[in-house]
Structures are given as structure tokens and as C-alpha cells.
Amino acid sequence: AASAAPPAAAEETTSEKWLGILHWEAALDELDGLVARGRRPDWLALCGLVDSLLEVGRPAEALALYREAQEAGAVEPWHVREPDVLDLHRLGFCSTGVATLAVQDALLQFALGGRPPVDLVVVTGRGAHSPDGRALLKPAVEAMVSDELRLEASDVPNNLGRVRIPAGSLRCLWAPPVFVGDGASGGRRIWPLPCASTGPREPSCEK
């Protein structure tokens, strides 16, 4: 028979499970305590907390926690064999909010990258594992990309479980950094705003 976990380890595991249930402020304090004791919660626990932060309108904290989880190796959303393919299946069972946050983070990485962007492909799945067999992630991703960000999004031929955001659309997000004032003497480094963030699409975004 398997031996029982030591009491201290059992308490740490219980603490992790509470991260997605506690009030977000208490959950963040609990997370800080776990990390201070050398404990790294798994993605399942962190995902619940990310979702809670989104639900209470704290997207900045949610994005920061999601990125910390990536840096710690708790989650790796990128496809292991195909470059520039974001595989939402690798997030496990998560809400549409967490899934769209992962896509937003990928877009930010492309926008702030040192190279002009290429096509970004997002694996959403076709909803085969949804209770009613209806796709949930794909419509949410398409709505966020097309309606909120005003970028192009299209199906991948012969693969209805993927969404492609073409490089021509992503170039609206990407541009080399510029300086306000004298960069050599401490000018403020800024990134150009996406041309698709407000108003109608610019002609260059359509190409």
C-alpha cells in the first residue's frame, strides 16, 4: 500500500487547492507564502487563480501570474514540434478567459519581439471534449482577435480546430521601439500603439 504523505506536504497540497477558491487577495498572499517556503504550485492551481483574477477585473495581475507560471515551467503553451503555434490544449481544462489571455500574451510577445512577425496559429480544438460537442474556445478566440483587437483571423484549411492570424495583420502590432526625447540622455522608450486598437482598420493592416 502507498504510504501517506507527510503532514507538512499534505498541508502544502491543500493550500495549493485553495488558490482558485479563496478571495483573490487572500489567494495571492497564500501563493506568496507557498513560494517563500520553496513550494511551486502546479498549473492546475495557478490556472484557477488566473481565472479568478480575470473574473474580478484584474487582467494585469492575471497576465503577470500567467507569465510567472510560464517562466517557472508550470505551463508551456507553445507547440513542442511546430514553431509559432500556440496550442491551447496544453493549458489543460481552463476557462475561455484563460485561453484568450494566453492568446493575448502570445500577441504581445509578437508585438514586442525583435523580428517582424510571422503567421500565428492557435490550436483551439473543435469542441470534441465539450459536454455538448460544441466548440467553445474557437469562437471566443476569434471574437477577441477580430472584434476586440480588429485583427484578421481565419480558419486553417483542412483543420477546423485551428485559427490563423496572418503576419500581415500582426505587423500592425509590431514596430521597432522609438524614443520620446533624447534617448541617449534618458528619453522614454515607448512602443507604437497597434494600428488596430481604435477606429477602422488601416489599409496596411488589411494586407
BAFI-3210 file (N, C-alpha, C; in Angstrom, 3 decimals, decimal comma, padded with zeros to 6 digits):
// residues 207
n [1|2|3|4|5|6|7|8|9|10|11|12|13|14|15|16|17|18|19|20|21|22|23|24|25|26|27|28|29|30|31|32|33|34|35|36|37|38|39|40|41|42|43|44|45|46|47|48|49|50|51|52|53|54|55|56|57|58|59|60|61|62|63|64|65|66|67|68|69|70|71|72|73|74|75|76|77|78|79|80|81|82|83|84|85|86|87|88|89|90|91|92|93|94|95|96|97|98|99|100|101|102|103|104|105|106|107|108|109|110|111|112|113|114|115|116|117|118|119|120|121|122|123|124|125|126|127|128|129|130|131|132|133|134|135|136|137|138|139|140|141|142|143|144|145|146|147|148|149|150|151|152|153|154|155|156|157|158|159|160|161|162|163|164|165|166|167|168|169|170|171|172|173|174|175|176|177|178|179|180|181|182|183|184|185|186|187|188|189|190|191|192|193|194|195|196|197|198|199|200|201|202|203|204|205|206|207]
n.u [000,844|000,410|002,301|001,195|001,189|003,583|002,586|003,226|003,656|001,141|-000,366|000,658|-000,183|-002,939|-003,159|-002,457|-004,680|-006,605|-006,119|-007,580|-010,027|-010,173|-010,695|-009,329|-007,260|-006,515|-005,750|-003,514|-001,795|-001,519|-000,259|002,183|003,198|003,525|005,491|007,566|008,193|009,431|007,829|006,352|003,440|001,331|000,205|-002,546|-003,578|-002,686|-003,962|-006,640|-006,502|-005,644|-007,928|-009,781|-008,787|-009,257|-012,033|-012,712|-011,955|-009,168|-007,044|-004,325|-002,893|-003,608|-002,381|000,300|000,659|000,184|002,358|004,451|003,983|004,629|007,376|008,315|008,024|005,675|003,625|003,502|002,633|003,233|003,458|005,153|006,497|005,951|006,870|005,849|003,240|000,561|-000,686|-003,601|-004,566|-002,594|-002,929|-004,576|-007,665|-009,282|-010,776|-012,546|-011,712|-009,084|-007,887|-008,117|-006,591|-004,072|-003,709|-003,660|-001,304|000,549|000,296|001,278|003,921|004,727|004,379|006,268|008,568|011,852|011,873|010,226|006,824|005,580|003,063|000,694|-000,481|-003,200|-004,086|-007,159|-008,922|-011,845|-013,993|-014,605|-014,401|-016,103|-019,068|-021,475|-020,431|-019,889|-017,876|-016,029|-013,739|-012,706|-014,659|-014,499|-011,810|-011,691|-013,540|-012,288|-009,906|-010,812|-013,021|-012,388|-009,605|-009,420|-008,029|-007,105|-008,529|-008,606|-009,802|-007,808|-006,972|-008,404|-008,281|-010,225|-009,892|-008,125|-006,925|-005,815|-003,764|-002,774|000,522|000,554|-001,480|-000,561|001,601|000,680|000,795|003,446|006,446|009,607|011,047|010,633|011,982|010,992|011,936|015,415|017,014|019,567|020,039|018,390|015,801|012,333|011,503|009,304|006,639|005,089|001,556|-000,828|-002,080|-004,548|-006,000|-007,886|-010,716|-011,403|-009,870|-006,549|-005,371|-002,914|-003,107|-004,743|-003,425]
n.v [-001,184|002,272|004,767|007,286|010,834|013,049|015,131|017,918|018,140|017,398|019,528|021,637|020,823|021,014|023,772|024,663|023,804|025,574|027,925|028,717|029,165|030,791|034,284|036,658|038,327|037,109|034,682|035,373|036,159|033,699|032,287|033,688|032,936|030,162|030,120|031,379|029,396|027,655|026,191|025,346|025,882|023,779|023,995|023,602|024,582|027,243|028,091|028,250|030,452|032,460|032,589|033,476|036,052|037,257|037,210|039,085|041,410|041,972|042,033|042,658|041,605|038,958|038,360|038,755|036,699|034,467|034,659|034,318|031,676|030,438|031,075|029,674|027,139|025,804|025,742|025,316|026,744|026,635|024,849|021,756|020,793|022,359|025,491|028,782|028,152|028,231|026,212|025,645|023,424|022,611|024,021|022,602|021,820|024,667|027,938|029,913|032,491|032,325|031,031|032,914|034,901|033,713|033,798|036,563|037,158|035,827|037,372|039,781|039,042|038,699|041,310|042,747|041,579|041,041|040,660|040,940|039,900|036,551|034,357|033,614|030,738|029,336|026,683|025,567|023,493|021,469|021,244|018,675|017,488|018,911|019,197|019,195|018,802|021,111|023,670|025,819|027,335|028,206|030,069|032,067|032,890|033,821|035,933|037,654|038,282|039,311|041,095|042,592|043,257|043,800|042,453|040,247|037,002|033,637|030,431|027,450|025,728|022,537|021,946|022,412|022,948|024,940|028,338|030,947|033,772|036,099|037,147|039,638|041,004|041,012|042,691|045,149|045,318|045,181|047,028|048,685|049,923|053,316|056,508|058,966|062,207|062,719|059,868|059,085|060,481|059,570|059,481|058,582|055,307|053,964|051,931|051,769|052,243|049,647|049,675|048,698|049,163|051,168|052,589|052,293|049,661|050,208|050,664|049,263|047,239|045,442|044,004]
n.w [000,000|-000,692|000,965|003,281|002,649|004,169|006,963|006,640|003,880|002,992|003,955|002,394|-000,151|000,188|000,546|-002,012|-003,470|-002,651|-003,947|-006,227|-005,122|-002,878|-001,945|-004,205|-003,232|-000,812|-001,881|-003,430|-001,379|-000,096|-002,111|-002,255|000,213|-000,139|-002,176|-000,816|000,956|-000,656|-002,294|-005,345|-006,830|-008,896|-012,370|-012,513|-010,087|-010,236|-012,544|-011,797|-010,096|-011,840|-013,449|-011,537|-011,023|-013,489|-013,524|-011,575|-012,721|-012,878|-014,961|-015,430|-013,232|-013,607|-016,070|-015,363|-013,488|-015,077|-016,819|-015,000|-014,313|-016,723|-016,883|-014,693|-015,547|-015,134|-016,957|-020,462|-023,257|-025,964|-029,046|-029,201|-031,417|-033,641|-034,734|-033,660|-033,135|-031,092|-028,683|-027,286|-026,028|-024,349|-022,084|-020,504|-018,757|-018,897|-018,473|-020,972|-020,674|-019,605|-021,739|-023,851|-022,720|-022,872|-025,627|-026,044|-024,650|-026,273|-028,591|-027,615|-027,166|-029,805|-030,695|-029,238|-029,971|-031,421|-034,132|-037,321|-037,348|-037,966|-039,366|-036,855|-035,428|-033,791|-031,827|-031,171|-030,956|-031,739|-030,146|-029,399|-026,907|-025,354|-023,288|-024,849|-027,311|-028,677|-029,971|-027,885|-027,286|-029,771|-030,973|-028,985|-029,098|-031,756|-031,639|-029,804|-031,170|-033,664|-033,113|-030,770|-030,971|-033,622|-035,598|-038,296|-038,602|-039,451|-040,629|-040,611|-043,486|-043,984|-041,310|-038,872|-036,238|-035,736|-035,697|-037,736|-037,541|-039,622|-040,743|-042,001|-040,745|-038,147|-038,307|-037,782|-035,084|-034,554|-034,370|-034,567|-031,492|-030,367|-029,310|-026,973|-026,721|-025,910|-026,434|-025,671|-023,407|-021,436|-022,488|-022,865|-023,577|-025,875|-027,232|-030,381|-030,632|-031,394|-034,700|-034,995|-032,746|-032,269|-033,900|-037,485|-039,466|-040,549|-043,908|-044,306|-042,497|-043,590|-045,474]
ca.u [000,000|001,178|002,389|000,550|002,101|003,876|001,620|003,600|003,413|-000,307|-000,858|001,037|-001,060|-004,242|-003,045|-002,488|-006,042|-007,424|-005,745|-008,642|-011,292|-010,082|-010,731|-008,080|-006,190|-006,054|-005,079|-002,174|-000,991|-001,225|000,729|003,461|003,673|003,987|006,746|008,575|008,580|010,055|006,822|005,876|002,153|001,219|-000,590|-003,969|-003,885|-002,461|-004,963|-007,836|-006,275|-005,664|-009,332|-010,416|-008,348|-009,974|-013,437|-012,903|-011,450|-007,751|-006,313|-002,874|-002,393|-003,790|-001,331|001,586|000,719|000,310|003,742|005,286|003,796|005,431|008,800|008,623|007,870|004,422|002,820|004,192|001,523|003,659|003,530|006,502|007,150|005,668|007,163|004,834|001,905|000,114|-001,585|-004,399|-004,754|-001,540|-003,367|-005,452|-009,048|-009,279|-011,893|-012,279|-010,975|-007,663|-007,433|-007,938|-005,440|-002,874|-003,561|-003,232|000,108|001,314|000,295|002,199|005,278|004,999|004,445|007,473|009,709|012,880|011,768|008,874|006,065|005,107|001,715|000,475|-001,535|-003,694|-004,823|-008,299|-009,740|-013,156|-015,056|-014,944|-014,463|-017,099|-020,229|-022,440|-019,716|-019,847|-016,616|-016,118|-012,531|-012,506|-015,431|-014,002|-010,553|-011,997|-014,201|-011,290|-008,955|-011,466|-013,903|-011,731|-008,322|-009,595|-007,046|-007,685|-008,480|-009,216|-009,623|-006,692|-007,544|-008,386|-008,113|-011,181|-009,533|-007,049|-007,178|-004,593|-003,701|-001,693|001,615|000,198|-002,291|000,261|002,552|000,075|001,198|004,904|007,252|010,769|010,786|011,067|012,264|010,431|013,041|016,759|017,216|020,902|020,091|017,293|014,486|011,409|011,378|007,906|006,310|003,931|000,292|-001,316|-002,941|-005,892|-006,571|-009,033|-011,195|-011,376|-008,552|-005,734|-005,164|-001,765|-003,467|-005,547|-002,601]
ca.v [000,000|003,513|005,444|008,593|011,964|013,693|016,181|019,209|018,079|017,383|020,894|022,438|020,435|021,596|025,202|024,860|023,604|026,713|029,130|029,105|029,267|031,922|035,632|036,786|038,912|036,062|033,656|035,868|036,069|032,278|031,923|034,243|032,098|028,893|030,350|031,680|028,125|026,815|025,361|025,876|025,253|023,323|024,861|023,450|025,525|028,601|028,402|028,681|031,795|033,345|032,747|034,309|037,428|037,762|037,385|040,296|042,565|042,241|041,375|042,850|040,611|037,643|038,189|038,617|035,367|033,522|034,706|033,697|030,228|030,006|031,174|028,630|025,829|025,160|025,570|025,671|026,722|026,558|023,507|021,234|020,468|023,357|026,848|029,830|027,555|028,259|025,071|025,862|022,140|022,463|024,691|021,714|022,282|026,053|028,740|030,665|033,689|031,987|030,709|034,154|035,585|033,102|034,322|037,955|037,153|035,466|038,542|040,753|038,570|039,011|042,765|043,256|040,781|041,730|040,332|041,096|038,690|035,595|033,921|032,940|029,733|028,988|025,425|025,729|022,290|021,560|021,038|017,248|017,106|019,724|018,381|019,063|018,698|022,415|024,370|026,997|028,148|028,821|031,314|033,083|033,411|034,592|037,178|038,529|038,741|040,098|042,154|043,453|043,755|044,162|041,770|039,194|035,631|032,763|029,005|026,784|024,740|021,120|021,768|023,337|023,178|025,924|029,690|031,591|035,237|036,257|038,077|040,970|041,639|041,175|043,793|046,333|045,327|045,188|048,112|048,925|050,927|054,691|057,246|060,294|062,974|062,281|058,532|058,966|061,133|059,112|059,622|057,493|054,330|053,553|051,088|052,328|051,584|048,884|050,463|048,133|049,298|052,058|053,019|051,298|049,117|050,928|049,844|048,376|046,100|044,508|043,294]
ca.w [000,000|-000,752|002,253|003,321|002,538|005,441|007,266|006,063|002,441|002,804|004,180|001,239|-001,246|000,478|000,285|-003,454|-003,970|-002,276|-004,681|-007,136|-004,387|-001,966|-002,489|-004,954|-002,419|000,100|-002,687|-003,772|-000,154|000,107|-003,116|-001,815|001,306|-000,694|-002,880|000,201|001,573|-001,665|-002,961|-006,613|-007,165|-010,277|-013,235|-012,205|-009,015|-010,706|-013,553|-011,079|-009,583|-013,006|-013,825|-010,516|-011,245|-014,656|-013,182|-010,762|-013,443|-012,605|-016,058|-015,334|-012,286|-014,223|-017,073|-014,663|-012,888|-016,191|-017,295|-013,967|-014,440|-017,870|-016,552|-013,716|-016,181|-014,730|-018,167|-021,702|-024,214|-027,357|-029,612|-029,000|-032,690|-034,671|-034,258|-033,813|-032,976|-029,701|-028,516|-026,074|-025,342|-023,348|-020,857|-019,746|-018,650|-018,427|-018,960|-022,193|-020,275|-019,510|-023,092|-024,621|-022,119|-023,447|-026,990|-025,894|-024,266|-027,466|-029,466|-027,030|-027,441|-031,205|-030,842|-028,604|-030,411|-032,182|-035,548|-037,851|-037,029|-038,963|-039,017|-035,579|-035,493|-032,457|-031,771|-030,260|-030,899|-032,390|-029,162|-029,278|-025,498|-024,658|-022,906|-025,939|-028,567|-029,334|-029,738|-027,030|-027,348|-031,080|-031,111|-028,050|-029,642|-032,965|-031,243|-029,187|-032,190|-034,712|-032,627|-029,791|-031,463|-035,026|-036,431|-039,127|-038,097|-040,445|-040,418|-041,288|-044,403|-043,603|-039,860|-038,274|-034,846|-035,660|-036,169|-038,202|-037,529|-040,607|-040,443|-042,477|-039,718|-036,946|-038,474|-037,174|-033,682|-034,409|-034,934|-033,701|-030,457|-030,618|-028,093|-026,794|-026,157|-026,257|-025,888|-025,090|-022,095|-020,590|-023,090|-022,537|-024,662|-025,996|-028,378|-031,079|-030,360|-032,543|-035,560|-034,953|-031,410|-032,280|-035,188|-038,581|-039,796|-041,509|-045,115|-044,173|-041,666|-044,373|-046,442]
c.u [000,882|001,172|001,733|001,591|002,379|002,903|001,955|003,312|001,920|-000,893|-000,537|000,120|-002,452|-004,241|-003,124|-003,922|-006,935|-007,163|-006,853|-009,978|-011,300|-010,334|-009,361|-006,951|-005,618|-005,295|-003,675|-001,248|-000,587|-000,161|002,112|004,062|004,217|005,347|007,871|009,068|009,169|009,110|006,352|004,565|002,102|000,261|-002,077|-004,392|-003,752|-003,510|-006,254|-007,699|-006,257|-007,105|-010,063|-010,050|-009,049|-011,430|-013,689|-012,292|-010,034|-006,894|-004,801|-002,255|-002,512|-002,692|000,028|001,738|000,869|001,746|004,705|005,182|004,598|006,918|009,221|008,498|006,607|003,514|003,655|003,166|001,938|003,817|004,973|007,230|006,961|005,948|006,007|003,418|001,590|-000,950|-002,345|-004,729|-003,749|-001,838|-004,215|-006,881|-009,053|-010,487|-011,526|-011,503|-009,485|-007,102|-007,191|-006,801|-004,140|-002,629|-003,101|-001,745|000,986|001,394|001,240|003,649|005,679|005,200|005,754|008,721|010,667|012,829|010,365|008,095|005,799|003,683|001,710|-000,701|-001,909|-004,507|-005,914|-009,060|-011,112|-014,310|-015,453|-015,100|-015,412|-018,330|-021,223|-021,763|-019,596|-018,551|-016,850|-014,921|-012,405|-013,347|-014,936|-012,718|-010,821|-012,640|-013,199|-010,364|-009,637|-012,224|-013,193|-010,448|-008,367|-008,457|-007,755|-007,536|-009,214|-008,976|-008,374|-007,289|-007,343|-008,138|-008,999|-010,881|-008,409|-007,522|-005,843|-004,758|-002,516|-000,684|001,272|-000,648|-001,469|001,268|001,994|000,466|002,688|005,508|008,453|010,451|011,284|011,275|011,543|011,490|014,357|017,026|018,550|020,962|018,874|015,915|013,631|011,225|009,930|007,768|005,090|002,668|-000,136|-002,240|-004,363|-006,586|-007,790|-009,432|-011,121|-009,967|-007,839|-005,542|-004,014|-002,077|-004,218|-004,694|-002,052]
c.v [001,237|004,195|006,812|009,690|012,537|014,834|017,515|019,240|018,103|018,772|021,778|022,131|021,019|023,095|025,494|024,773|024,797|027,941|029,622|029,323|030,485|033,245|035,923|037,369|037,883|034,985|034,096|035,833|034,622|031,809|032,444|033,394|030,767|029,047|030,625|030,408|027,148|025,922|026,046|025,182|024,823|024,224|024,759|024,440|026,963|029,030|028,885|030,093|032,816|033,628|033,644|035,779|038,045|038,071|038,654|041,530|042,961|041,596|041,536|041,824|039,204|037,363|037,993|037,217|034,295|033,486|034,087|032,179|029,683|029,996|030,076|027,228|025,104|024,908|026,025|025,595|026,546|025,111|023,011|020,971|021,533|024,758|027,798|029,265|027,505|027,194|025,218|024,564|021,972|023,243|023,774|022,241|023,683|026,773|029,412|031,941|033,435|031,695|031,976|034,988|035,032|033,610|035,777|038,040|036,804|036,647|039,617|040,342|038,877|040,513|043,326|042,501|041,572|041,465|040,647|039,803|037,816|035,226|033,285|031,999|029,335|027,701|025,566|024,428|022,543|021,326|019,595|016,819|017,986|018,868|018,172|018,974|019,998|023,116|025,623|027,921|028,888|030,091|032,423|033,715|034,285|035,931|038,152|039,120|039,697|041,298|043,126|044,078|044,189|043,655|040,709|037,840|034,750|031,303|028,517|025,718|023,308|020,891|022,790|023,627|024,170|027,266|030,301|033,111|035,586|037,322|039,492|041,727|041,923|042,304|045,100|046,452|045,577|046,413|048,282|049,991|052,300|055,380|058,587|061,129|062,397|060,928|058,375|059,569|060,784|059,339|058,397|056,585|053,861|052,632|051,690|051,545|050,782|049,739|049,950|048,386|050,192|052,355|051,922|050,798|050,032|050,050|048,858|047,151|045,060|043,629|042,023]
c.w [000,000|000,600|002,159|003,230|003,911|005,688|006,620|004,576|002,146|002,978|002,988|000,056|-001,057|000,200|-001,205|-003,982|-003,683|-003,133|-005,608|-006,459|-003,483|-002,689|-003,087|-004,125|-001,452|-000,658|-003,080|-002,557|000,107|-000,875|-002,730|-000,697|000,819|-001,371|-001,884|000,882|000,560|-002,413|-004,239|-006,972|-008,630|-011,051|-012,919|-011,129|-009,491|-011,720|-012,901|-010,555|-010,719|-013,425|-012,828|-010,707|-012,452|-014,323|-012,377|-011,432|-013,116|-013,705|-015,967|-014,393|-012,869|-015,241|-016,418|-014,079|-013,968|-016,706|-016,283|-014,047|-015,620|-017,521|-015,582|-014,312|-015,785|-015,925|-019,354|-022,836|-025,671|-027,803|-029,567|-030,315|-033,771|-034,136|-034,544|-033,826|-031,489|-029,531|-027,197|-025,352|-024,205|-022,065|-019,984|-019,750|-018,054|-019,010|-020,274|-021,875|-020,204|-020,906|-023,915|-024,030|-022,685|-024,863|-026,941|-025,538|-025,461|-028,434|-028,942|-027,271|-028,881|-031,375|-030,317|-029,034|-031,265|-033,671|-036,041|-037,652|-038,246|-038,584|-037,634|-035,743|-034,074|-032,559|-030,719|-030,035|-031,525|-031,436|-028,946|-027,830|-024,690|-024,354|-024,042|-027,304|-029,328|-028,976|-028,901|-027,202|-028,675|-031,259|-030,189|-028,560|-030,861|-032,619|-030,644|-030,244|-033,176|-034,169|-031,691|-030,349|-032,921|-035,906|-037,247|-038,433|-039,096|-040,064|-041,138|-042,196|-043,901|-042,119|-039,161|-036,804|-034,669|-036,220|-036,573|-038,139|-038,425|-040,223|-040,875|-041,482|-038,471|-037,081|-037,932|-035,703|-033,523|-035,057|-034,025|-032,669|-030,872|-029,287|-028,116|-026,097|-026,620|-025,619|-025,205|-023,697|-021,248|-021,157|-022,821|-023,738|-024,713|-027,193|-029,059|-030,743|-031,580|-033,393|-035,501|-033,636|-031,386|-033,709|-036,232|-038,818|-040,776|-042,749|-044,986|-043,352|-042,459|-045,264|-045,873]
res [a|a|s|a|a|p|p|a|a|a|e|e|t|t|s|e|k|w|l|g|i|l|h|w|e|a|a|l|d|e|l|d|g|l|v|a|r|g|r|r|p|d|w|l|a|l|c|g|l|v|d|s|l|l|e|v|g|r|p|a|e|a|l|a|l|y|r|e|a|q|e|a|g|a|v|e|p|w|h|v|r|e|p|d|v|l|d|l|h|r|l|g|f|c|s|t|g|v|a|t|l|a|v|q|d|a|l|l|q|f|a|l|g|g|r|p|p|v|d|l|v|v|v|t|g|r|g|a|h|s|p|d|g|r|a|l|l|k|p|a|v|e|a|m|v|s|d|e|l|r|l|e|a|s|d|v|p|n|n|l|g|r|v|r|i|p|a|g|s|l|r|c|l|w|a|p|p|v|f|v|g|d|g|a|s|g|g|r|r|i|w|p|l|p|c|a|s|t|g|p|r|e|p|s|c|e|k]
***
